[in-house]
């Protein structure tokens, strides 16, 4: 009986050995210090794979909402937080330039204090308290008109009633910042809005040629109109 022929791994191993010998021979023939390098396949990172797998969301599908990427504190997985942006409230309607100019003219007429009859030299004359004062810049003291009194029907802070303008409630009051809520918060919002309107009125009036006395009279009348 004839036995089947066994596989010949030795021949294949010998052939591989001959090939490796050829590679060794090529390495020997190459100049010293240079080695033959085989190109390596670049592995895709996990971030690139995740980016390819995640579908793109069109901007129109957001529906007016902005998406911010966040990280979960425990798992560290990325999450999308949707924040709805509220509409910006419109401020008070601004009067036209012609109406504002008429109001300015009427205000300066109603609050005359005699400065309109004074000469330019008298207007720049400093008070007696500044006689002999050594100035360090170009700014100089000038004439100060008498203080205007607020009407009696307008509530006044305590420093308005003090001759030196001292606020006793601020000196003797609680130093901690109070928490304002409810009706007090609503009142504070109204006061802030009125204060902003007065500042805007003064800024709109200021231009080249107006005096500080005129600005004071404009601010005074703006406060009186808002009580």
Secondary structure, DSSP 8 states (H G I E B T S, - for coil): --------HHHHHHHHHHHHHHHHHHHHHS-TT------------HHHHHHHHS----GGGG-SEEEEEEE-TTT--EEEEEEE------------HHHHHHHHHHHHHHT--SGGGS-HHHHT---GGGTT---SSS-------------TTS---HHHHSTT---HHHHHS--S-----HHHHHHHHHHHHHHHHHHHHHHHH--TT--HHHHHHHHHHHHHHH-
